[in-house]
Amino acid sequence: MALELLDHMDTAIDLSDPSSALDLANIRFQLIRLEDTITFHLIERVQFPLNAAIYDPDLLPIPNSNLALPPNLSLADYMLSETERLHSLVRRYDAPDEYPFFPQVLQRPMMAPLRYPKILHENNVNVNSIIKDKYIKEILPEACRDFGRTDRGETKENYGSAATCDIACLQALSRRIHFGKYVAESKFRKETDRFVALIKAEDRTGIDAAITDAKVEQKVLERLRLKAKTYGTDPSTANDGTDTGKINIDAVVKMYAQVVIPLTKVVEVEYLMQRLKGTEWE
């Protein structure tokens, strides 16, 4: 992550080259890499209990002196916002494939700005609030194991460690889901007339059907299942019957089937609905 944070020019997709950034083969390769990242981060997170208190400011009040933020923050939100503030100083959010959860805390980078060519059409699509809500309410309850005890409080639970893992998971999920914009732009350029007609008709259902490939989605879920099983198995105990797995494999697949894939398509559809603004087709 450190190399990505300091210089996104080293990512698999060269965002300084529009033809590379919009090549569907390159995009798919990047999405596959992010599958690995998300799976590994989730494996790290589920070594800790759900720790619901870190998402509730009433259960675990956090003093907040940042006037850009609400006065009452959960521990998870406080750590995420402070991480984004720090990362903004080293120009993480100069990169067009990064979307902050707390844009109001971002600072002017202390490093020379990175200049990227305009690849995507101007838009305001950002589903981070939905990602965070579903992560806390749907993904974690499914993925986190039951340790057979109640929450023992902040002196005995690893609240900070769990929240740190949450940050990595959320940032990877956000990047993966918002990559749908690149997919949408690529498809728009390949079938411009078809999408212009659908957009003008405000046919969101038709756009969703045009961007959906059920066979590809099924392959993604099958690949995720294999990765979760492989990455979640300790090789030293893989053949002796004692390994119970580091993560709930079904929860990883369900995360993609019910959150990642549907939200990616929401991003694609809403991006395309704004695609004609300021163009000859408007």
C-alpha beads as a LAMMPS data file, in Angstrom:
LAMMPS data file: protein, C-alpha beads

282 atoms
281 bonds

1 atom types
1 bond types

-500.0 500.0 xlo xhi
-500.0 500.0 ylo yhi
-500.0 500.0 zlo zhi

Masses

1 110.0

Atoms # bond

1 1 1 0.000 0.000 0.000
2 1 1 2.844 2.416 0.754
3 1 1 3.986 2.521 -2.865
4 1 1 0.417 3.044 -4.049
5 1 1 -0.053 5.808 -1.512
6 1 1 3.004 7.738 -2.615
7 1 1 2.731 7.279 -6.351
8 1 1 -0.265 5.832 -8.159
9 1 1 1.693 5.875 -11.407
10 1 1 3.009 2.452 -10.339
11 1 1 -0.414 0.793 -10.239
12 1 1 -1.371 -1.915 -12.743
13 1 1 -3.410 0.615 -14.702
14 1 1 -1.466 3.634 -15.912
15 1 1 -3.839 6.481 -15.101
16 1 1 -1.646 8.851 -17.079
17 1 1 -2.562 6.938 -20.246
18 1 1 -6.283 7.059 -21.138
19 1 1 -6.052 4.160 -23.590
20 1 1 -4.509 1.947 -20.910
21 1 1 -6.864 3.123 -18.177
22 1 1 -9.937 2.329 -20.285
23 1 1 -8.738 -0.985 -21.677
24 1 1 -11.172 -3.567 -20.292
25 1 1 -8.458 -6.221 -20.016
26 1 1 -6.365 -3.884 -17.862
27 1 1 -9.389 -2.954 -15.761
28 1 1 -10.296 -6.606 -15.175
29 1 1 -6.723 -7.352 -14.124
30 1 1 -6.880 -4.510 -11.623
31 1 1 -10.201 -5.777 -10.266
32 1 1 -8.709 -9.236 -9.792
33 1 1 -5.801 -7.717 -7.842
34 1 1 -8.298 -5.882 -5.655
35 1 1 -10.108 -9.174 -4.986
36 1 1 -6.873 -10.390 -3.401
37 1 1 -6.444 -7.179 -1.420
38 1 1 -9.990 -7.212 -0.057
39 1 1 -9.821 -10.904 0.862
40 1 1 -6.513 -10.532 2.698
41 1 1 -7.719 -7.438 4.570
42 1 1 -10.922 -9.202 5.623
43 1 1 -8.924 -12.206 6.852
44 1 1 -6.924 -9.794 9.024
45 1 1 -10.106 -8.172 10.338
46 1 1 -11.888 -11.360 11.413
47 1 1 -9.134 -12.359 13.808
48 1 1 -10.962 -9.918 16.122
49 1 1 -14.585 -10.042 17.294
50 1 1 -17.213 -7.801 15.720
51 1 1 -16.595 -5.190 18.466
52 1 1 -19.821 -3.292 17.792
53 1 1 -18.835 -0.573 20.280
54 1 1 -16.276 0.906 17.889
55 1 1 -19.078 1.886 15.487
56 1 1 -21.316 3.467 18.157
57 1 1 -20.340 6.881 19.604
58 1 1 -22.784 6.363 22.473
59 1 1 -21.063 3.163 23.590
60 1 1 -17.530 4.471 23.102
61 1 1 -17.435 8.295 23.046
62 1 1 -14.430 9.809 21.279
63 1 1 -13.370 13.420 21.973
64 1 1 -13.186 15.315 18.674
65 1 1 -11.518 18.681 18.135
66 1 1 -11.777 18.691 14.327
67 1 1 -14.396 21.331 13.536
68 1 1 -14.893 19.859 10.053
69 1 1 -16.469 16.759 11.598
70 1 1 -19.585 16.132 13.700
71 1 1 -18.995 16.465 17.456
72 1 1 -19.809 12.826 18.226
73 1 1 -17.819 10.286 16.257
74 1 1 -17.436 6.562 16.657
75 1 1 -13.910 5.262 17.138
76 1 1 -14.017 3.716 13.652
77 1 1 -15.075 6.992 12.024
78 1 1 -12.507 8.987 13.979
79 1 1 -9.657 6.694 12.931
80 1 1 -10.844 6.582 9.310
81 1 1 -11.163 10.364 9.052
82 1 1 -7.759 10.964 10.641
83 1 1 -6.167 8.400 8.318
84 1 1 -7.669 10.125 5.301
85 1 1 -6.492 13.509 6.552
86 1 1 -2.939 12.192 6.883
87 1 1 -2.991 10.390 3.539
88 1 1 -4.238 13.511 1.797
89 1 1 -1.002 15.243 2.792
90 1 1 0.954 12.791 0.644
91 1 1 -1.536 13.283 -2.255
92 1 1 -3.424 10.003 -2.046
93 1 1 -6.603 11.773 -3.080
94 1 1 -4.970 13.442 -6.055
95 1 1 -5.382 10.034 -7.684
96 1 1 -8.626 9.749 -9.687
97 1 1 -9.301 6.213 -8.435
98 1 1 -9.423 7.178 -4.735
99 1 1 -12.595 8.382 -3.023
100 1 1 -12.522 9.676 0.565
101 1 1 -15.189 8.806 3.102
102 1 1 -14.606 12.178 4.808
103 1 1 -13.772 14.689 2.051
104 1 1 -14.215 17.579 4.474
105 1 1 -11.021 16.669 6.357
106 1 1 -8.672 16.504 3.363
107 1 1 -5.622 18.773 3.438
108 1 1 -3.553 20.381 0.725
109 1 1 -0.760 17.920 -0.164
110 1 1 2.703 18.841 1.060
111 1 1 4.227 17.114 -1.988
112 1 1 4.213 18.361 -5.562
113 1 1 0.794 17.704 -7.141
114 1 1 0.285 14.816 -9.522
115 1 1 -1.345 15.779 -12.803
116 1 1 -3.560 13.190 -14.445
117 1 1 -5.270 13.527 -17.812
118 1 1 -9.041 13.700 -17.769
119 1 1 -10.254 10.177 -18.441
120 1 1 -13.660 10.029 -16.812
121 1 1 -16.534 12.377 -17.562
122 1 1 -17.318 14.927 -14.866
123 1 1 -19.548 13.301 -12.241
124 1 1 -20.388 13.317 -8.549
125 1 1 -21.025 9.601 -8.024
126 1 1 -19.752 8.490 -4.608
127 1 1 -21.295 5.543 -2.746
128 1 1 -18.907 5.466 0.209
129 1 1 -21.649 6.122 2.753
130 1 1 -23.513 3.051 1.471
131 1 1 -20.313 0.976 1.432
132 1 1 -19.563 1.853 5.058
133 1 1 -23.125 1.162 6.182
134 1 1 -23.249 -2.235 4.472
135 1 1 -19.753 -3.120 5.699
136 1 1 -20.761 -2.543 9.321
137 1 1 -24.299 -3.945 9.151
138 1 1 -23.988 -6.760 6.613
139 1 1 -20.410 -7.789 5.815
140 1 1 -18.879 -7.867 9.297
141 1 1 -21.749 -9.685 11.064
142 1 1 -21.472 -12.429 8.433
143 1 1 -17.679 -12.604 8.371
144 1 1 -16.714 -12.169 12.042
145 1 1 -16.652 -15.361 14.028
146 1 1 -18.414 -15.907 17.334
147 1 1 -15.756 -16.083 20.042
148 1 1 -18.306 -17.325 22.557
149 1 1 -18.118 -14.281 24.810
150 1 1 -19.686 -10.898 25.224
151 1 1 -17.776 -7.702 24.527
152 1 1 -15.291 -7.286 27.388
153 1 1 -14.866 -3.533 27.003
154 1 1 -12.094 -1.248 25.796
155 1 1 -9.477 -2.427 28.306
156 1 1 -9.671 -6.058 27.151
157 1 1 -10.773 -5.938 23.507
158 1 1 -8.581 -4.971 20.560
159 1 1 -10.712 -2.028 19.498
160 1 1 -7.892 -0.068 17.876
161 1 1 -6.560 -3.064 15.965
162 1 1 -10.034 -3.940 14.673
163 1 1 -10.661 -0.353 13.547
164 1 1 -7.288 -0.240 11.800
165 1 1 -8.246 -3.365 9.833
166 1 1 -11.607 -1.770 9.037
167 1 1 -9.847 1.188 7.422
168 1 1 -7.896 -1.084 5.080
169 1 1 -11.043 -3.046 4.180
170 1 1 -13.156 0.035 3.532
171 1 1 -10.564 1.785 1.404
172 1 1 -10.046 -1.323 -0.735
173 1 1 -13.800 -1.851 -1.125
174 1 1 -14.280 1.781 -2.108
175 1 1 -11.559 1.640 -4.726
176 1 1 -12.905 -1.639 -6.151
177 1 1 -16.499 -0.461 -6.351
178 1 1 -15.728 2.963 -7.824
179 1 1 -13.634 1.319 -10.529
180 1 1 -17.040 0.734 -12.062
181 1 1 -16.702 4.215 -13.550
182 1 1 -13.805 3.069 -15.716
183 1 1 -15.785 0.028 -16.824
184 1 1 -18.768 2.241 -17.660
185 1 1 -16.683 4.759 -19.601
186 1 1 -14.992 1.992 -21.565
187 1 1 -18.332 0.409 -22.456
188 1 1 -19.813 3.787 -23.373
189 1 1 -17.006 4.451 -25.841
190 1 1 -17.390 0.999 -27.401
191 1 1 -21.191 1.206 -27.806
192 1 1 -21.823 4.938 -27.767
193 1 1 -25.061 4.986 -29.794
194 1 1 -26.635 2.259 -27.681
195 1 1 -25.850 3.948 -24.394
196 1 1 -26.786 7.438 -25.601
197 1 1 -30.255 6.140 -26.437
198 1 1 -30.641 4.419 -23.071
199 1 1 -29.399 7.447 -21.151
200 1 1 -31.683 9.858 -23.022
201 1 1 -34.612 7.559 -22.237
202 1 1 -33.505 7.541 -18.564
203 1 1 -33.746 3.771 -18.810
204 1 1 -31.743 2.677 -15.769
205 1 1 -33.069 -0.862 -16.092
206 1 1 -31.897 -1.010 -19.691
207 1 1 -28.487 0.396 -18.772
208 1 1 -28.147 -2.163 -15.989
209 1 1 -28.969 -4.945 -18.449
210 1 1 -26.456 -3.564 -20.967
211 1 1 -23.598 -3.550 -18.477
212 1 1 -24.407 -6.903 -16.876
213 1 1 -22.632 -10.101 -17.874
214 1 1 -24.023 -12.900 -15.701
215 1 1 -21.331 -15.361 -16.792
216 1 1 -18.544 -12.999 -15.790
217 1 1 -20.216 -12.334 -12.429
218 1 1 -20.485 -16.076 -11.775
219 1 1 -16.811 -16.543 -12.607
220 1 1 -15.939 -13.755 -10.158
221 1 1 -17.852 -15.500 -7.366
222 1 1 -16.247 -18.861 -8.162
223 1 1 -12.808 -17.235 -8.149
224 1 1 -13.560 -15.521 -4.824
225 1 1 -14.590 -18.801 -3.247
226 1 1 -11.347 -20.443 -4.328
227 1 1 -9.257 -17.490 -3.143
228 1 1 -10.979 -17.316 0.244
229 1 1 -10.427 -21.043 0.734
230 1 1 -6.783 -20.857 -0.405
231 1 1 -5.774 -17.691 1.448
232 1 1 -7.719 -18.695 4.531
233 1 1 -5.994 -22.078 4.913
234 1 1 -2.829 -22.560 6.932
235 1 1 -0.557 -24.640 4.672
236 1 1 1.054 -26.317 7.675
237 1 1 -2.294 -27.834 8.711
238 1 1 -3.995 -28.091 5.333
239 1 1 -3.675 -31.863 5.101
240 1 1 -4.003 -33.005 8.699
241 1 1 -7.666 -32.119 9.212
242 1 1 -7.038 -29.613 12.027
243 1 1 -7.318 -26.396 10.001
244 1 1 -10.730 -24.751 10.457
245 1 1 -10.010 -21.849 8.130
246 1 1 -9.190 -18.251 8.920
247 1 1 -12.379 -16.881 7.405
248 1 1 -15.944 -17.823 6.588
249 1 1 -15.688 -18.561 2.863
250 1 1 -19.427 -18.154 2.287
251 1 1 -19.259 -14.689 3.867
252 1 1 -16.601 -13.580 1.370
253 1 1 -18.667 -14.804 -1.575
254 1 1 -21.811 -13.234 -0.129
255 1 1 -19.971 -9.921 0.309
256 1 1 -19.272 -9.815 -3.422
257 1 1 -22.645 -11.176 -4.498
258 1 1 -24.762 -8.887 -2.320
259 1 1 -22.593 -5.792 -1.858
260 1 1 -19.592 -5.410 -4.173
261 1 1 -21.129 -6.433 -7.500
262 1 1 -24.504 -4.682 -6.982
263 1 1 -22.877 -1.454 -5.770
264 1 1 -20.404 -1.499 -8.647
265 1 1 -23.338 -1.636 -11.039
266 1 1 -25.014 1.246 -9.191
267 1 1 -21.828 3.261 -9.738
268 1 1 -21.765 2.326 -13.425
269 1 1 -25.428 3.188 -13.994
270 1 1 -25.313 6.501 -12.134
271 1 1 -22.069 7.470 -13.860
272 1 1 -23.640 6.808 -17.251
273 1 1 -26.730 8.803 -16.294
274 1 1 -24.423 11.818 -15.997
275 1 1 -22.337 10.957 -19.049
276 1 1 -24.174 13.191 -21.554
277 1 1 -24.022 16.412 -19.539
278 1 1 -22.116 19.089 -21.436
279 1 1 -21.720 16.917 -24.548
280 1 1 -23.157 17.066 -28.054
281 1 1 -25.717 14.441 -27.030
282 1 1 -27.276 16.417 -24.175

Bonds

1 1 1 2
2 1 2 3
3 1 3 4
4 1 4 5
5 1 5 6
6 1 6 7
7 1 7 8
8 1 8 9
9 1 9 10
10 1 10 11
11 1 11 12
12 1 12 13
13 1 13 14
14 1 14 15
15 1 15 16
16 1 16 17
17 1 17 18
18 1 18 19
19 1 19 20
20 1 20 21
21 1 21 22
22 1 22 23
23 1 23 24
24 1 24 25
25 1 25 26
26 1 26 27
27 1 27 28
28 1 28 29
29 1 29 30
30 1 30 31
31 1 31 32
32 1 32 33
33 1 33 34
34 1 34 35
35 1 35 36
36 1 36 37
37 1 37 38
38 1 38 39
39 1 39 40
40 1 40 41
41 1 41 42
42 1 42 43
43 1 43 44
44 1 44 45
45 1 45 46
46 1 46 47
47 1 47 48
48 1 48 49
49 1 49 50
50 1 50 51
51 1 51 52
52 1 52 53
53 1 53 54
54 1 54 55
55 1 55 56
56 1 56 57
57 1 57 58
58 1 58 59
59 1 59 60
60 1 60 61
61 1 61 62
62 1 62 63
63 1 63 64
64 1 64 65
65 1 65 66
66 1 66 67
67 1 67 68
68 1 68 69
69 1 69 70
70 1 70 71
71 1 71 72
72 1 72 73
73 1 73 74
74 1 74 75
75 1 75 76
76 1 76 77
77 1 77 78
78 1 78 79
79 1 79 80
80 1 80 81
81 1 81 82
82 1 82 83
83 1 83 84
84 1 84 85
85 1 85 86
86 1 86 87
87 1 87 88
88 1 88 89
89 1 89 90
90 1 90 91
91 1 91 92
92 1 92 93
93 1 93 94
94 1 94 95
95 1 95 96
96 1 96 97
97 1 97 98
98 1 98 99
99 1 99 100
100 1 100 101
101 1 101 102
102 1 102 103
103 1 103 104
104 1 104 105
105 1 105 106
106 1 106 107
107 1 107 108
108 1 108 109
109 1 109 110
110 1 110 111
111 1 111 112
112 1 112 113
113 1 113 114
114 1 114 115
115 1 115 116
116 1 116 117
117 1 117 118
118 1 118 119
119 1 119 120
120 1 120 121
121 1 121 122
122 1 122 123
123 1 123 124
124 1 124 125
125 1 125 126
126 1 126 127
127 1 127 128
128 1 128 129
129 1 129 130
130 1 130 131
131 1 131 132
132 1 132 133
133 1 133 134
134 1 134 135
135 1 135 136
136 1 136 137
137 1 137 138
138 1 138 139
139 1 139 140
140 1 140 141
141 1 141 142
142 1 142 143
143 1 143 144
144 1 144 145
145 1 145 146
146 1 146 147
147 1 147 148
148 1 148 149
149 1 149 150
150 1 150 151
151 1 151 152
152 1 152 153
153 1 153 154
154 1 154 155
155 1 155 156
156 1 156 157
157 1 157 158
158 1 158 159
159 1 159 160
160 1 160 161
161 1 161 162
162 1 162 163
163 1 163 164
164 1 164 165
165 1 165 166
166 1 166 167
167 1 167 168
168 1 168 169
169 1 169 170
170 1 170 171
171 1 171 172
172 1 172 173
173 1 173 174
174 1 174 175
175 1 175 176
176 1 176 177
177 1 177 178
178 1 178 179
179 1 179 180
180 1 180 181
181 1 181 182
182 1 182 183
183 1 183 184
184 1 184 185
185 1 185 186
186 1 186 187
187 1 187 188
188 1 188 189
189 1 189 190
190 1 190 191
191 1 191 192
192 1 192 193
193 1 193 194
194 1 194 195
195 1 195 196
196 1 196 197
197 1 197 198
198 1 198 199
199 1 199 200
200 1 200 201
201 1 201 202
202 1 202 203
203 1 203 204
204 1 204 205
205 1 205 206
206 1 206 207
207 1 207 208
208 1 208 209
209 1 209 210
210 1 210 211
211 1 211 212
212 1 212 213
213 1 213 214
214 1 214 215
215 1 215 216
216 1 216 217
217 1 217 218
218 1 218 219
219 1 219 220
220 1 220 221
221 1 221 222
222 1 222 223
223 1 223 224
224 1 224 225
225 1 225 226
226 1 226 227
227 1 227 228
228 1 228 229
229 1 229 230
230 1 230 231
231 1 231 232
232 1 232 233
233 1 233 234
234 1 234 235
235 1 235 236
236 1 236 237
237 1 237 238
238 1 238 239
239 1 239 240
240 1 240 241
241 1 241 242
242 1 242 243
243 1 243 244
244 1 244 245
245 1 245 246
246 1 246 247
247 1 247 248
248 1 248 249
249 1 249 250
250 1 250 251
251 1 251 252
252 1 252 253
253 1 253 254
254 1 254 255
255 1 255 256
256 1 256 257
257 1 257 258
258 1 258 259
259 1 259 260
260 1 260 261
261 1 261 262
262 1 262 263
263 1 263 264
264 1 264 265
265 1 265 266
266 1 266 267
267 1 267 268
268 1 268 269
269 1 269 270
270 1 270 271
271 1 271 272
272 1 272 273
273 1 273 274
274 1 274 275
275 1 275 276
276 1 276 277
277 1 277 278
278 1 278 279
279 1 279 280
280 1 280 281
281 1 281 282
